[in-house]
Amino acid sequence: EVQLVESGGGLVQAGGSLRLSCAASGFTFDDYAIGWFRQAPGKEREGVLCISSSDGSTYYADSVKGRFTISSDNAKNTVYLQMNRLKPEDTAVYYCAAEEVDPTRTSLFYCNYGMDYWGKGTLVTVSS
């Protein structure tokens, strides 16, 4: 059974940093696309950053380019979202997601259309 558990959210001042963690179980990263999504109050879900082995690339939403990065610790089966120079508009619930990789789908596709498996989310609040 695929499970994703996010942690690391909290309150941070604008300009600060946070690192979110996504502990995964039930699959291995080599076979799955991984993504971070967020949803702010009253707004649609946004694909922030997605990575897929199908095209070997990482998609970053324009709003986070140069500020957010993804990394993983395969030994711990954990994916991280490092968020730097945070802005109040980054305030949202952040979700980790995963899907068995489809070689015809790119990282952009996954960020646009979502994935099969989702965590419950972790709240990030950026104060001005």
Secondary structure, DSSP 8 states (H G I E B T S, - for coil): --EEEEE--EEEETT--EEEEEEEESS-GGGEEEEEEEE-TTS--EEEEEEETTTTEEEE-GGGTTTEEEEEETTTTEEEEEE-S--GGG-EEEEEEEEE--TT--HHHHHHH--SEE---EEEEEE-
